[in-house]
Amino acid sequence: MDEELRSLTERMRQESHGSAAYEQLAATEDHDELAEVLIAPGQPLWARELAAFRLGVAGDRRAFESLVLLLNHRDPPRCASAAYALARLGDPRTARAAAALATNELRVAYALHPVRLLVELHAPESVPALITTLERRLRPHDPYRRVALACVEGLGTLGDGRARRVLNEALAHPALAEAAVHALARIPQQRQR
């Protein structure tokens, strides 16, 4: 069993108190049954998360909206499982949704997992969203250093020359300087003509 799935199922087992409903959702191979949980009224959050995760990793796009909501949840484990499932879902809307969440200043406290998802996706939206998010984190006394660090590391992973300017600005921030040096080293040098 995949480590992310193992972690999720253990967390869901605890949240559901090992109920029969949990056992049914964890065992079923019926995607329609899982999808029904996403739209049925009165379903507990653990059931919606488990159903969305299972559908997402199976590539069933009916999970998209639920997974995006979970990606922006206040509970980091829910965000992490949603990001994992979204990365495997294969829905073309995923990068746009992750970019919108990563750059939303009203929800920046929850931007870490959308940033990491953008890096994993290597989508056209990834570099511009990470640059925008990092630029905002370079303000004095910004409390979201983990988000800023994820942007710096992600921009290094993506290796896009458009990130050079903002990474150079990040060098002036002690908490980001070392990561910015490594990120800049991963960006191919521009050729002189």
N, C-alpha and C positions, 0 to 999 in steps of 0.2 A: 504494500500500500504506500502511496506517495506520502511524504512527510507532511505536506500542507493539508492533505485530506485527513491524515491521522490526527493532526492537531485540531482541525475543525470538528471532526466527529467526536473527539473526546470532550471538547468544549460544549458541543450541542448535547451530548449525553448528560453532562452535568446540568446544563440549563433546563433540560426537559425532565430531569430527575429519572432518566432511563425509562420514560413512559413507552407504552405500546405504540403511540403515534410516532415517537422518535424511531423506534425499531422498524416500523413500516416504511417511513421515509428513507431511512438509511439503507434498507434492503431492496426497495422496489427498483425495477428496471423500466417501469412504465413512465415515459416522459410526459404523457398527458396527465397522469396522476400528480407528478411533480409540478407541472405548470398550473394545475388547478389550485394548488396551495398558494401560488403567487397572487391569485385573483379572488380567492374565497375570503369573505369577511370573517373577522374574528380570529385569524390565525396568529399564533404567537410569533415573535420576531425570530426565535431560533428555528422555527419550522420554515419560515420564508427564506431565511439565510441558507439553510441546508438545501432546500429545493432549488434555489437560485444557483448555488455553488455547483450542485450536481448537474444541473442543466447546462451551466456555463462551460464546465470542463468537457461536457459531451458535445459542445458546439451548437446547442439549441438556442437560437436567438430570442426565444421568448423570455429568457432570463435577463436580457440586457437592462431594462429599466430598473429592475430590482437590484441588480449588481451595481449600477451607477449610484443608486441611493445608498447602498451599503458602503461604497467607496468613499462617500462623504460623511460617514457616521462618526460620532464622537468616540467610539470604542475602537482603538487601534487594531485589535485582532479581527474585528469585522471588516475593517478597511483592507487589511492584508489579505484576507481570504477572498474578498471581492476583486482586488487587483489581480490575484492569482488566476481566478476564474475568467476575468475579462481578458487577460492576456492570451488565454487559450480559446476564447469564444470565437474569435475570427469575425467579429462584427465590424464593418467599416466605420461605424459611428463611434467606436470606442476611443480613438485618439482625440477626436473633437471634444467628446465629453470629458476626458481626463484633462485636456488643456484648459477647458472652461473651469473645472474644479481647481486646478493648480494655480490659475491666475486670478481667482476670485478672492479679493482682499477681505471680504466679509467672512470667509471660511478658511483663511490661511492657516489657522491652527490645525486644520485637518488636511493640509496639502501634501504631506509627506508621501503618502501612498499614491496619489495621482502623479506626483513627480516621478516616483520610481517606476510606475507603470509606463509613463511616456518614454522613459529610457529603454525599458524592455521592448516597447513596440517599434522603436526606430521609425516612427511615422513622420511625414512632412510637418506635422504640427509640433513635434517634440522639441526641436531646438528653439523656435521662436517662443514657445510657452516657457521653457526653462530659462531663457534669457530674461524674459519679462519678470518672471517670479524672482529670479536672483537680483535683478536691478532693484526691485522693491525691498529686498532683504538687506541691501547694503546701506540703508539709512542708519544713522547713529542710534544706538540703543535698541535695535530691532530685537524682539524676544524670540524670534523663530529661527535660531541658528541651525537647528537640525534640518529644517527645510532648505535653508541656504546651502548647507553642506551637501545635501542630496542633489541640489541643482549643480553645484560645482563638480561633484564627482560624476554626475550624469552627463554633463557637457563634455567632460573628458572622455567618457565612454563613447559618446556619439562622435567625437573627433571632428566637429564641423568648424571651419574657420570663422564663421559668423560669431562664434562665442569668444573669440580672442579678446575683444575689447572689454567685455564684462568680466572675464576671468582676470585680466590685468587689473581691473578695479578691485577685484576681490583680494588681490595680493596685499592691499593696505589694511585688511581686517585680520588681526592675529588668529582668530578662530578658524579662518578659512585659508590663510596664506599657504600652508603646506599642501593642502588639497588642490589649491589653485595652481601651484607650481607643477604638481603631477598632472593635472588636467591639461595645462598648456603644453606639457611635453608630449602628450598624446595626440595633439592636433598637428597634422602634417604642415610643414613649413611651406610658405608661399614661394613659388619659384620666381627668381629675379630674371627679368628680360633684358 
